[in-house]
Amino acid sequence: MNDGLFYLYADLSCSLVMVVCGCWLLTDRHIRRLLRLCHACIAAGGLVNVLGIVADQMGFEDISYGHVWPGEVMTNLGTALLMVNWVCRSMQRHREASSQNGS
């Protein structure tokens, strides 16, 4: 497999995870507004990445995503894993709160 394609699809998948997790964490009321604003920025940046990659692959005129650098992929991977962990903790908090309210 071509290294460029590997990095491209790795960046695409990490960016999709960041968009989904960022949108999920925007709904968590236990997080301060400043952190939710940060999650909104991460989700927006991930969405721009996804749209740029898709537009480049579909061959839209005058849109060139360019070469995806391994450092960018590693940064996005770290952010995506951190956000998945945060979403899991948020879901666990919601389950604990609903079990306490139901008891």
Residue pairs with C-beta under 8 A, 6 or more apart in sequence:
4 67
4 68
7 68
7 69
7 70
7 73
8 53
8 57
8 68
10 68
10 73
10 77
11 49
11 53
11 68
11 72
11 73
11 76
12 49
12 50
12 53
12 54
14 46
14 73
14 76
14 77
14 79
14 80
15 46
15 47
15 49
15 50
15 53
15 76
15 80
16 46
16 50
17 46
17 80
17 83
17 84
18 42
18 43
18 45
18 46
18 76
18 79
18 80
18 83
19 43
19 46
19 47
19 50
21 39
21 43
21 80
21 83
21 84
21 86
21 87
22 39
22 40
22 42
22 43
22 44
22 46
22 83
23 43
24 87
24 90
25 31
25 35
25 36
25 39
25 83
25 86
25 87
25 90
26 36
26 39
26 40
26 43
28 36
28 90
28 93
30 90
30 93
31 39
31 90
39 83
42 79
42 83
46 76
49 76
52 63
52 65
53 65
53 68
55 63
55 65
56 63
56 64
56 65
56 66
